[in-house]
Amino acid sequence: MPHIYNIYGFVRFADEIVDSFHEYPKEKLFNRFAEDLEAALEDQISLNPILNAFQHTYHTFGISKDLVDAFMKSMRLDLHKTEYLTSEEYKAYIYGSADVVGLMCLKVFLGGDQVAYDALKTSAMALGSAFQKVNFLRDLKADYEALGRTYFPNANLEALDEVSKDAIIQEIEADFEAGFSGIKQLPMNARFGVYTAYRYYKRLLDRLKKIPPMEIKNKRIRVPNYEKAQLLAQSYIDIKLQRV
């Protein structure tokens, strides 16, 4: 779906500014990006091809400006904020960095149908949260050592123990369960892609479960390519046989 690519290009661009442009004035660049975004949404055109593509999707499907603003707010936090000490801060960051991206995609999947969107909104947010939290767990080493960030509240990454790790995993599994109910209600042309992503992140979580806490902190866990191929094939079969 080209419109999903447009959303991904937009969010990836913003994320790269705050995560990767270490040798450049990140805040200045992010402010310029934010100004260009506002102009693109207002003028319905941009000389930046990524923003021009996104504004087209934004207007075509009636994506709420609140979702865009929440995303940009979370990305801006990454310029300076390194710790999330309360559950409220943590949830707000995840809402802006992940949940709203799921909601933007949901608008596209449903062709802008507001009634269906309202019915599936909660499950889409839960799935976005699950994906983001798995990313946090997988990327503990990079976030902590390279960027100096810790996202999980009440978890001491200097001495991450099994109890803390299990609490995080239980939270993620609850999000996955809530998100799966929505996948089954998506249109068929969207269901395969979302279900495949769901299976991939579930497999990644299964691998993380088996890794000792301090090993998670010291290396990045991956799903091997051969397993990815198997997941893709099994997802296709499940969809074709209407198991999902």
JOBEL-V248303 format. One record per backbone hydrogen bond with DSSP energy under -0.5 kcal/mol. NH is the residue of the N-H (numbers start at 1). CO is the residue of the C=O. If there is no record, write none. Layout:
# JOBEL-V248303
nh = [NH/NH]
co = [CO/CO]
This chain:
# JOBEL-V248303
nh = [4/5/6/7/8/9/10/11/12/13/14/15/16/17/18/19/20/21/21/22/24/26/29/30/31/32/33/34/35/36/37/38/39/40/41/42/43/44/45/49/52/53/54/55/56/57/58/59/60/61/62/63/67/68/69/70/71/72/73/74/75/76/77/78/78/79/80/81/84/85/90/91/92/93/94/95/96/97/98/99/100/102/103/104/105/106/107/108/109/110/111/112/113/114/117/118/119/120/121/124/125/126/127/128/129/130/131/132/133/134/135/136/137/138/139/140/141/143/144/145/146/146/147/149/150/155/157/159/160/165/166/167/168/169/170/171/172/173/174/175/176/177/178/179/180/181/182/182/183/184/185/186/190/191/192/194/195/196/197/198/199/200/201/202/203/204/205/206/207/208/209/210/210/211/215/216/217/218/219/221/224/228/229/230/231/232/233/234/235/236/237/238/239/240/241/242/243/244]
co = [1/1/2/3/4/5/6/7/8/9/10/11/12/13/14/15/16/16/17/20/21/24/25/26/27/28/29/30/31/32/33/34/35/36/37/38/39/40/40/47/48/49/50/51/52/53/54/55/56/57/58/58/64/64/65/66/67/68/69/70/71/72/73/74/75/76/77/77/150/83/86/87/88/89/90/91/92/93/94/94/95/98/99/100/101/102/103/104/105/106/108/107/110/112/113/114/115/116/117/120/121/122/123/124/125/126/127/128/129/130/131/132/133/134/135/137/216/139/140/141/141/142/142/143/82/152/155/156/157/161/162/163/164/165/166/167/168/169/170/171/172/173/174/175/176/177/178/179/179/180/182/183/187/187/188/190/191/192/193/194/195/196/197/198/199/200/201/202/203/204/205/206/207/208/212/212/213/214/215/219/222/224/225/226/227/228/229/230/231/232/233/234/235/236/237/239/238/238]
